[in-house]
Amino acid sequence: MNPWLFLFLISGYFFFLAIYAFGPILLLLKRISDAAGGQKKLFWKYVFLFLGGALATAPILLCEIGLTEIFDPDPKTIRGAFIDAFVVAGFVEETFKFIVLMLFVLTTSRFIRYVRGISFAAFVSMGFAFVENIFYIVQHDLPNHHLITAITRALTSIPGHFSFAVLMGYFLSLAVLGKNKGVNILKTKGAFAEASASRKWNFFKYLALSYLSAVGAHGVYDFLLMVGRADADLGGLGFVAWIGYMVFVYKGTVMLCDQLKAKDDKLREKNAPKKDYYRIASSRARSPMR
C-alpha cells in the first residue's frame, strides 16, 4: 500500500474514533455550560472538576476490584448481576463522583445559579466517562472493535453518565440553594448556623437524594443490561426495558434541567429591578452634570 494512502486512512480512522469517543462528551458539556452561564469565570473551575472526575478513575478501579474479590458476584446469576450493577458499579462510581463534587461545592463561591449544580456534576461525571471510554476502547485488539466500542458507548454509556449527573446536580442545587430562595447556604455568612430547622432538614434531605438517586439510576441502568447474562429468557425483556428506561431518563433529564432554568429565570427577574436601580444610581453619582 502507498505510504501516503496508509497515512491518510489511519489518520481518518483515528479522527472518527476520537469523534465518536469524545465528541458526545464535549457536546453535552458545551450545552450544559451554556445553560449555566459564566463560562469565562468558571472555565478553570470546570477544568478542575473534569480532572477531578478523571483522576477519580484510579480509586474507583481499585475499589471495584476489591469489592469484586469480596463479593465474587457470579454474572450468570441474578444476584451476581445485582451486586455487580448496584454495588460494584453504581455505588463505587457515584460515591467517588459525589465526593469530588462536594469537595468543590464546599469551596466555591460560584454556586449562585440552580443550573450550575447540574453543570458542576456533569463535568465530574464526564471526566470519569472520558477515562473510562479510553479503557474500554484500548482493551480490544482489532481496529474495528475499537470503533464499534466507541460508537456504542457514545450512544449508551456517555448519555447514561450524563443523566446520572443531572440527577445528582438537580437535588444538589435544591440542597444548597433551597427550593426557591437561590441563596447558597454553605457560602453566605452564618447562613447554615442561622438557617431554620426546616431549611437544614431540606439541605440534608436533598443532599441524600442527590447521592442516592445517582446510585440508584446507575444501578438500574447496568442491571437491565447485565440481567441477560444471568437469564437468557430475561435478556430480551431486559434490553427492551433498558431502551424504555433510557427514553424515560432522557425525558426526565430535560424536564429537570428546564425546571432549574425556570428557577434561575425567576430569580433573575426578581433581582433585575434592584440591579437597574443601583446601576442608575451609580451612573447619576458619576455624572459630571450634577
C-alpha positions in Angstrom: 0.0 0.0 0.0 1.1 3.5 -0.8 2.5 5.0 2.5 0.6 8.3 1.8 -2.6 6.4 1.4 -1.9 4.4 4.6 -1.2 7.6 6.5 -4.5 9.1 5.1 -6.5 6.1 6.1 -5.0 5.8 9.6 -5.4 9.5 10.2 -9.1 9.3 9.2 -9.6 6.2 11.4 -8.3 7.9 14.5 -10.1 11.1 13.6 -13.5 9.4 13.6 -12.5 7.3 16.6 -11.9 10.5 18.5 -15.2 12.0 17.3 -17.3 9.0 18.4 -15.3 8.5 21.7 -15.1 12.1 22.9 -17.4 14.2 20.7 -20.6 13.5 22.7 -18.8 14.4 25.9 -17.7 17.8 24.6 -21.2 18.4 23.1 -23.0 17.7 26.3 -20.6 19.8 28.4 -20.9 22.7 26.0 -24.7 22.7 26.2 -24.9 22.5 29.9 -22.2 25.1 30.5 -24.0 27.5 28.1 -27.2 26.9 30.1 -25.3 27.6 33.4 -23.7 30.8 32.2 -20.5 32.4 33.3 -18.3 30.2 31.1 -15.3 32.5 31.2 -15.3 32.9 35.0 -16.0 29.2 35.5 -13.6 27.9 32.9 -10.8 26.8 35.2 -13.3 25.5 37.8 -14.8 23.3 35.1 -11.3 22.1 34.2 -10.7 21.3 37.8 -14.0 19.3 38.0 -13.3 17.4 34.8 -9.8 16.5 36.0 -11.2 15.5 39.4 -13.6 13.1 37.7 -10.8 11.7 35.5 -8.4 11.2 38.4 -11.2 9.5 40.5 -11.0 6.6 38.0 -7.9 5.2 39.8 -9.5 4.8 43.3 -12.8 3.7 41.6 -11.0 0.9 39.7 -9.2 -0.2 42.9 -12.4 -0.3 44.9 -14.3 -2.2 42.2 -11.5 -4.8 42.0 -11.6 -5.1 45.8 -15.4 -5.4 46.0 -15.4 -8.0 43.2 -12.9 -10.0 45.3 -15.0 -9.7 48.4 -18.5 -10.5 46.9 -17.3 -12.6 44.0 -20.5 -11.9 42.0 -21.3 -14.6 39.5 -22.5 -12.7 36.4 -24.6 -15.8 35.4 -26.9 -15.3 38.4 -29.5 -12.6 39.1 -27.8 -12.0 42.5 -24.4 -11.6 40.8 -25.8 -9.2 38.3 -27.5 -7.1 41.0 -24.3 -6.9 43.1 -22.2 -6.0 40.0 -24.7 -3.3 38.9 -25.7 -1.7 42.2 -22.6 -2.3 44.4 -19.5 -2.7 42.3 -20.5 -0.2 39.6 -23.3 2.1 40.8 -22.2 2.5 44.4 -18.5 2.9 43.9 -18.5 5.2 40.8 -21.2 7.5 42.0 -19.7 7.7 45.5 -16.4 9.0 44.3 -18.1 11.4 41.8 -20.1 12.7 44.7 -17.0 13.2 46.9 -15.2 15.1 44.2 -18.3 17.2 43.6 -18.8 18.0 47.3 -15.2 19.0 47.8 -15.6 21.5 45.1 -19.0 22.8 46.2 -17.7 23.4 49.8 -15.0 25.7 48.5 -16.6 27.6 45.6 -18.4 30.9 45.7 -19.7 30.5 42.2 -22.7 28.2 43.1 -25.2 31.0 42.6 -27.5 29.5 40.0 -29.6 26.4 40.1 -28.4 25.0 36.7 -24.8 25.2 37.9 -25.4 22.3 40.2 -26.0 20.2 37.1 -23.1 21.7 35.2 -20.7 21.0 38.1 -21.9 17.4 38.4 -21.7 16.9 34.6 -18.1 17.9 34.4 -17.1 15.5 37.1 -19.1 12.7 35.5 -17.8 13.4 32.0 -14.2 13.5 33.3 -14.7 9.9 34.6 -16.5 8.9 31.4 -13.6 10.2 29.3 -11.1 8.0 31.0 -13.5 5.0 31.2 -14.0 5.3 27.4 -10.3 5.1 26.8 -10.0 1.9 28.9 -12.9 0.2 27.1 -11.6 1.2 23.7 -7.9 0.2 24.0 -8.7 -3.2 25.6 -9.6 -4.5 22.1 -7.1 -5.8 19.7 -8.9 -5.3 16.4 -9.3 -1.8 15.0 -12.9 -2.4 14.0 -13.7 -3.3 17.6 -12.3 0.0 18.8 -14.6 1.9 16.5 -17.7 -0.3 17.4 -17.0 0.2 21.1 -16.6 4.0 20.7 -19.9 4.3 18.7 -21.8 2.0 21.2 -20.6 3.9 24.2 -21.3 7.3 22.5 -24.9 6.2 22.2 -25.3 4.5 25.6 -22.8 5.0 28.5 -22.0 8.6 27.9 -25.6 9.8 27.9 -26.1 7.4 30.8 -23.3 9.0 32.9 -24.6 12.5 31.9 -28.2 11.6 33.1 -26.8 10.3 36.5 -25.0 13.7 36.8 -28.2 15.6 36.1 -30.0 13.7 38.9 -27.1 14.4 41.3 -26.8 18.0 40.3 -30.6 18.7 40.4 -31.0 17.6 44.0 -27.7 19.2 45.0 -28.9 22.5 43.7 -32.1 22.2 45.8 -30.0 21.3 48.8 -27.5 24.2 48.5 -29.7 27.0 47.1 -33.0 26.0 48.6 -36.2 25.1 46.7 -36.9 28.7 45.7 -34.5 31.1 47.7 -31.5 30.9 45.4 -29.2 31.6 48.4 -26.1 29.3 48.9 -26.5 28.0 52.4 -22.8 27.0 52.5 -21.2 30.2 51.5 -23.4 33.0 52.8 -22.0 34.3 56.1 -23.7 32.5 59.0 -26.4 31.1 56.7 -26.2 27.5 57.8 -25.9 28.3 61.5 -28.8 30.7 61.4 -30.9 28.7 59.0 -34.3 27.4 60.2 -34.7 23.7 61.2 -36.8 23.1 58.1 -34.1 24.6 55.9 -31.4 22.4 57.4 -33.6 19.4 57.1 -34.2 20.1 53.4 -30.5 20.6 52.9 -29.7 17.1 54.3 -32.7 15.5 52.6 -31.9 16.8 49.1 -28.2 16.0 49.7 -29.1 12.4 50.4 -31.4 12.4 47.3 -28.6 13.8 45.2 -26.3 10.9 46.1 -28.9 8.0 46.3 -30.7 9.0 43.1 -27.5 8.8 41.1 -26.5 5.4 42.6 -30.0 4.0 42.0 -30.2 5.2 38.4 -26.8 3.9 37.7 -27.6 0.5 39.2 -30.8 0.1 37.3 -29.0 1.1 34.0 -26.4 -1.6 34.5 -28.7 -4.2 35.9 -31.0 -4.1 32.9 -28.0 -4.7 30.6 -26.5 -7.4 32.8 -29.6 -9.5 33.5 -29.4 -11.1 30.1 -26.1 -12.8 31.1 -27.8 -14.3 34.1 -31.0 -15.5 32.4 -31.3 -15.8 28.6 -35.1 -15.6 28.8 -34.8 -12.2 30.5 -32.2 -10.9 28.2 -34.6 -9.6 25.5 -37.0 -8.3 28.1 -34.2 -6.6 30.0 -32.9 -4.9 26.8 -36.4 -3.6 25.9 -36.8 -2.4 29.4 -33.4 -0.7 29.2 -34.5 1.2 26.0 -37.6 2.3 27.7 -35.6 3.3 30.7 -33.2 5.4 28.6 -36.1 7.2 26.9 -37.6 7.9 30.4 -34.3 9.1 31.7 -33.7 11.4 28.7 -37.2 13.0 29.1 -36.6 13.3 32.8 -33.2 15.0 32.5 -34.6 17.5 30.0 -37.5 18.2 32.4 -35.2 18.7 35.4 -32.9 21.0 33.5 -35.9 23.1 32.4 -37.2 23.3 36.0 -33.9 24.6 37.2 -33.6 27.1 34.3 -37.1 28.3 35.2 -36.0 28.9 38.8 -32.9 30.9 37.6 -35.1 33.0 35.3 -37.5 33.8 38.2 -34.6 34.9 40.4 -33.1 36.9 37.5 -36.5 38.7 37.0 -36.9 39.3 40.8 -33.4 40.8 41.1 -33.5 42.8 37.9 -35.3 45.9 39.4 -32.7 46.1 42.2 -29.8 45.9 39.7 -31.4 48.5 37.5 -31.8 50.8 40.5 -28.2 50.5 41.6 -26.9 50.9 38.1 -29.0 54.1 37.5 -28.0 55.5 40.9 -24.3 54.8 40.3 -24.4 56.4 36.9 -26.0 59.5 38.3 -23.4 59.7 41.1 -20.7 59.7 38.4 -22.3 62.2 36.1 -20.3 65.5 35.7 -23.6 67.4 35.2 -24.6 67.0 38.8 
